[in-house]
Amino acid sequence: MSPDSEPSKTLSVEESAGAALAAQKAMGLDKEGIPLVGGARVADPPLEPTPEFLAELQRESEALENETPQAILKWAVDRYAPKFTMATAFGPEGMTIIHMLAEIAPETPIFNLETGYQFEETMQLRERVRERYGVTVEYKYPKMSVEEFEKENGGPVYLTDPNRCCFERKLRVLHEAARGWHAWASAIRRDQSEDRAKAPIVGWDKKFQLVKISPLANWTKQQVWSLIMKEEIPYNPLHDRGYPSIGCQPCTRSVMAGEDERAGRWSGFQKTECGLHN
């Protein structure tokens, strides 16, 4: 070292973490390594959540508040196709929307987040959708297989940190899948949970940065199942065995009489959502 050179400095843990975060931001990434700009903001042409655009979405949501799910979906297709898509977990609400889209716009791209932990009964619905509607649901996969993921983390992450497991196996994948789309359909209902109670029909999805359309927001569980029975829409047989809400197999149980329909998700943890809708 020359006499004029300054001695190197050893960074503290806090300084090192701060430097890493600054580097990530410089590369356009957040602290989790997710691009700060994604979804519709990197589409061609892009959509930006300006105050004017957000006000427009609010007006459209209010105008659609009393419309049927079919009318809402037709509006979404007319407004956003071919940059309109749907993510599905093959729940009863999702199967209902798939049924409607098969009649309104069967060319709509639909995908599923294949975490590697899904029930076999859930996976079989993909083939039933293809047979019934001629629609192939695309699987979106995490970068690592279940075996690789668990080996890297010393075992199943869902046992100790289900939030991180959901993030790595679902949210990170969904951030990538959302890039380039203008809007997508969500199958949530307002009466499912407190987190979903104020969901608009149309709104800006801040987390995934595109327009989120929830045609079943003001429907009830009874309305969903009435249509399933009437139209003989395929559904997961686990629903007949006490599983009203189905996610990944390790983190889903059947519910008991009187329990909330999402009580079987992440039982034993202070967790009710995977992070997609909250």
RAZI-V30037 format. One record per run of one state. SS is the DSSP state (hx for helix, st for strand, lp for the rest). FROM is the first residue (numbers start at 0). TO is the last residue. If there is no record, write none. Layout:
{{SS	FROM	TO} {SS	FROM	TO}}
This chain:
{{lp	0	11} {hx	12	25} {lp	26	27} {st	28	28} {lp	29	33} {st	34	34} {lp	35	37} {hx	38	41} {lp	42	49} {hx	50	63} {lp	64	67} {hx	68	79} {lp	80	82} {st	83	86} {lp	87	90} {hx	91	103} {lp	104	107} {st	108	113} {lp	114	116} {st	117	117} {lp	118	118} {hx	119	132} {lp	133	136} {st	137	140} {lp	141	144} {hx	145	151} {lp	152	155} {hx	156	158} {lp	159	160} {hx	161	177} {lp	178	181} {st	182	184} {lp	185	188} {hx	189	191} {lp	192	192} {hx	193	195} {lp	196	200} {st	201	204} {lp	205	208} {st	209	212} {lp	213	219} {hx	220	230} {lp	231	235} {hx	236	240} {lp	241	246} {st	247	247} {hx	248	250} {st	251	251} {lp	252	263} {st	264	264} {lp	265	277}}
